[in-house]
């Protein structure tokens, strides 16, 4: 009889303790899940804030020709920003004539290794304005070609605001002038910037619609 009473008492005690244990586990699990959720949310919030901050500091290219730049890949704005300027230009189909000229002049390494420069980059259409016979002659005259190409390079990074009214020394040793405001700029009063403020790893690039010619 006493043994039966003890068994009943133990069973009752166990039945009373079990719900309490389950409740405690449930509360603990809920807190852990809530904590994990909070940590995840905080992490996402931090990532979002970081991305927003990065976006806020990124440059935004401007001009009508920017629309023809690939949206992704090495030739996109993000892709070009990862490469030095001559390499970056080689990924942009609209600059293929310029890239050919740079290679013929042996300036690829010079441009890629330069630090903090600005390049006024003529489009294929800009080169097409030059009569073919004259263009072929220049492309086969390394000295003259080098002179023309280095005239398109300024030894400092220029922001759009710097172009509003400026005169800058080029690697060719003479000056280019710039003028304009907002998203409309000219170089030497002859070339329009058709896609400006394009960033590469070592240069700011302004794509122009006319080849610049040094005076001398």
N, C-alpha and C positions, 0 to 999 in steps of 0.2 A: 504493500500500500504506500509506504513512505517513498519507495523507489518510483512508483507511478507519479506521485505528487511532484517529486523532483524533476521528472521528465517534462511534465506539463509546465512547471515554472520556467525551466530552461527554454522550452519552445516559445512561451509567451515573451520572455525577455528578448529572445532572438528576433521575434516578430516585431517587437517595439524598436529595436536598434536598427534593423535593416532599412526602414524608410528614412531614418535620420542619416545613415551613411550614404544612401542614394542621393538624398537632397544635398548633402555636403559636396559629393562628387559633381552633381549637376551644377551647383553654384560655382565650383572651382573651374569646371569646363567653360561655363558661360563667361567667367572673368577672363580666362585665358583667350577665348575666342574674341572677346571684346577688345582685349589688349592687343591681340594680333591685328584686328581690324583697324584699331587706332594707329598702330605702328605703320601698317600698310598705307593708310590714308595720309599719314604724315609724310611717308616716303614719297607718295605720289604728289602731294602738295609741294614738297621740296623740289621734285623733278620738274613740275609744272612751272614753279617760280624760276628755276634755273633756266628752263627753256625760254620762258618769257623774257628773262634778262638777256639771254643770248640773242634772241630775236630783236630786242631793243637796240643792241649794239651793232647789228649787221647793217651793211650798206645796202642801199636799194638802187640798182641801176635804173637809168631813165633814158627815154628817147624812143622814136618810132622803130628803129632797127632792133631794139631789144626783144621785140615780139618774135623774131625769127631765130633767136638763140634756143637751142634744145632745152627742154624742160628738165631733163635728167641726164645722167651720164657724165663722162669727162668733159664734154663740150658745154655743159650747163653752167650757170653762174656758180653754183656750189662746187661743181667739178673743177672749173678753172681756178677757183680760189685755193685749191690744194696744190697746184703745180706752179713752177716758175714761169715767167711770162712767155718765153718762146715756145715752151712745151704746151702751155695753156692755149696759145693762139693756134697751134697745130690741130687742136681738137674742134676748132670753130670753122665750119665750112665756108663762111663768108670771108675768112681771112687767108684762104689758101694761097693766093698770089703773093701776099705779104710774106707768108712762111717760106715760099719758094725763094723769094728774094733774100730773105735773111740767111737761108742755107747757102745760097750762091755767094753771098758776101762773107761767109764764115763767121757770122755773128751770133750763132745759137748759144754757144757757151758764154760769150760776153754778156748777152742779155739775161741768160738764166742765172749767172753768178753775181750780177749786179744787185746791190741792195738799196731799197728805198727809191725807186725810179718811177717816172710816169712815161707811158708810151702812148703817143697819138697814132692809132693803128688804122691805116687806110683799108677800106673794104675792097673786094674784087672789083666792084663797080667803079671805085675810085681809080684803080689802075687801068680799067677799061676806057677811061676818058683820055688816056694818053695814046696817041697813034701807035699802032702795033709795031711799026718799024722803029720808032723812037724807043718804045718800051723794050723791045728785043735788044736794041743797042745798049741800053742802060744795064739790062740784066747780064749782059756779057762783058761789061766794063766794071770789074770788081772795085776799083778805086772810086769811081763815080757812084756806083751803087752803095758803097759803104758810106760815102758822104751824105747821100740822100737819106738813107735809113737812120743814121745816127742823128740827123737833123730832126727826126721824129721822137727823140728820147731826151727827156729832161732829168737831170740828176737829183731830183727830189720828188717825194710823193705830193701830188696836188689834189686837194679836195675841190669839189665844184665851186665853193665860195672863192677859192684862190683864182679861179678863171674869170671872175667878173671883170677885172681890169688888171691884166698882168703882162709882164715881160720876163721871159725865163731863158737862162743859158741852156743850150742843148749840148749833147755829147759831141756834136759836129763843131762846136766852139762858137756858133753864132746864136742869135736869139729868135724865139718865137713869141708872138704876142697873142693874147686871148682877150675875149670880151663876151659879155652876155649876163644873164641872170636866170634864176629859177631853173628851168630845164632846157634852156635855149642858149647855146654858146657857139662862138666862132673861133677859129684859130687862123691867125694871119689875115683876118677879114675875108678869107677865101674858102675855108673848109668848115662845114657844119658838123658839130658833134651829133651823131645819129644814135649812139648808145653810149651813155657816159657813166663814169664811176663804177666800172667793172673791176673787181679786185682779183688779183692773182697772188701767189705766195710772196712775191717780191716787188710787185708793181701795181700802180693804179693805171687802168687803161681807159682811154677815151677813143671810141671807134669813130672815124671821120669819113666823110664822103669824097674827099679830094686829097691827092698826094701833095704833100708840102715840098716846095723846092727851095733850097738855100740860095741866097742871092749871089754868092760868089762861087 
